[in-house]
Amino acid sequence: MFPGMNPRMMKQAMKRMGIQQSELDATEVIIKLRDKELVITSPQVSKVNMMGQETFQIVGEVHERERQSSMDITPDDIKTVMEQTGASEAQAKTALKNAHGNLAEAILSIQEKDG
């Protein structure tokens, strides 16, 4: 954490300040953004708890990939949008795809078009 500081002294100082750190045995970390995913392979993940607030520090090889919105859309989602808006199946699918699988956003987009 601080260059040149003895790791043992660092742990003691952190403990006095109420900071607890532990290493997690992660094999992959995926951060889902609206339109893509950040995939971190071979990660070193540290979990830090400071006065009840948990934070994570991740170090590794970062790769970007497009997010597959069709994976987020289920038949139940389509049915819900259709029931809530009176839209056809095709309209519901399109709205969900444009909303990246977000039900509320898809319903509102159809209602705004009709209203």
Secondary structure per residue as TSV (DSSP state, phi and psi in degrees):
chain	resnum	aa	ss	phi	psi
A	1	M	-	360.0	-52.8
A	2	F	-	-114.5	120.0
A	3	P	T	-57.7	136.6
A	4	G	T	82.9	-4.5
A	5	M	-	-91.6	136.9
A	6	N	-	-60.0	125.8
A	7	P	H	-56.6	-36.2
A	8	R	H	-66.1	-43.5
A	9	M	H	-65.2	-36.4
A	10	M	H	-62.2	-45.5
A	11	K	H	-61.3	-41.7
A	12	Q	H	-64.6	-42.9
A	13	A	H	-63.7	-41.9
A	14	M	H	-64.4	-39.9
A	15	K	H	-63.2	-41.7
A	16	R	H	-62.6	-32.3
A	17	M	T	-86.4	2.0
A	18	G	T	78.8	25.8
A	19	I	E	-107.0	125.7
A	20	Q	E	-115.6	133.8
A	21	Q	E	-127.6	137.1
A	22	S	E	-139.3	153.2
A	23	E	E	-95.9	137.9
A	24	L	E	-104.1	141.7
A	25	D	-	-89.0	69.6
A	26	A	-	-89.8	147.1
A	27	T	S	-105.5	-22.4
A	28	E	E	-162.5	144.2
A	29	V	E	-124.0	130.4
A	30	I	E	-120.5	123.8
A	31	I	E	-108.9	115.7
A	32	K	E	-92.1	117.6
A	33	L	-	-99.8	174.5
A	34	R	S	-58.2	-42.5
A	35	D	S	-118.0	-3.5
A	36	K	E	-154.7	173.3
A	37	E	E	-124.5	141.3
A	38	L	E	-100.8	119.4
A	39	V	E	-109.0	122.6
A	40	I	E	-109.7	113.0
A	41	T	E	-98.9	157.3
A	42	S	E	49.5	50.9
A	43	P	E	-80.5	150.4
A	44	Q	E	-111.2	113.2
A	45	V	E	-114.5	125.0
A	46	S	E	-113.8	132.1
A	47	K	E	-105.0	124.8
A	48	V	E	-117.8	126.0
A	49	N	E	-112.9	114.1
A	50	M	E	-124.0	108.2
A	51	M	T	53.0	46.5
A	52	G	T	84.6	-8.5
A	53	Q	E	-97.0	117.1
A	54	E	E	-93.8	132.5
A	55	T	E	-131.2	159.1
A	56	F	E	-126.7	138.6
A	57	Q	E	-114.9	126.5
A	58	I	E	-124.0	128.8
A	59	V	E	-127.0	132.9
A	60	G	E	172.2	-169.6
A	61	E	E	-87.2	119.6
A	62	V	E	-97.8	130.9
A	63	H	E	-127.9	142.4
A	64	E	E	-103.5	144.1
A	65	R	E	-144.6	151.1
A	66	E	E	-67.0	143.9
A	67	R	-	-86.7	133.1
A	68	Q	-	-88.4	96.4
A	69	S	G	-66.4	-27.9
A	70	S	G	-64.4	-24.6
A	71	M	G	-69.8	-25.1
A	72	D	G	-82.2	-15.3
A	73	I	-	-96.6	120.2
A	74	T	-	-108.4	160.8
A	75	P	H	-56.7	-35.1
A	76	D	H	-65.1	-37.4
A	77	D	H	-62.7	-44.8
A	78	I	H	-61.3	-45.7
A	79	K	H	-61.0	-42.4
A	80	T	H	-62.2	-46.0
A	81	V	H	-62.4	-42.2
A	82	M	H	-62.0	-44.4
A	83	E	H	-65.8	-39.8
A	84	Q	H	-76.0	-25.0
A	85	T	H	-119.1	-16.4
A	86	G	-	76.9	12.6
A	87	A	-	-76.7	160.0
A	88	S	-	-74.4	169.0
A	89	E	H	-61.4	-42.0
A	90	A	H	-63.3	-42.5
A	91	Q	H	-63.8	-41.8
A	92	A	H	-63.5	-43.9
A	93	K	H	-61.6	-45.1
A	94	T	H	-62.2	-44.8
A	95	A	H	-62.8	-42.3
A	96	L	H	-65.4	-40.4
A	97	K	H	-63.0	-45.4
A	98	N	H	-65.8	-28.0
A	99	A	T	-93.6	10.4
A	100	H	T	54.1	39.3
A	101	G	T	83.8	1.9
A	102	N	-	-80.6	111.7
A	103	L	H	-58.9	-51.5
A	104	A	H	-59.5	-43.7
A	105	E	H	-64.4	-39.4
A	106	A	H	-65.5	-44.8
A	107	I	H	-62.6	-45.9
A	108	L	H	-63.0	-38.4
A	109	S	H	-65.1	-38.0
A	110	I	H	-70.2	-42.5
A	111	Q	H	-63.2	-37.1
A	112	E	H	-66.3	-37.2
A	113	K	H	-67.1	-39.4
A	114	D	H	-77.2	-27.7
A	115	G	-	-88.1	360.0
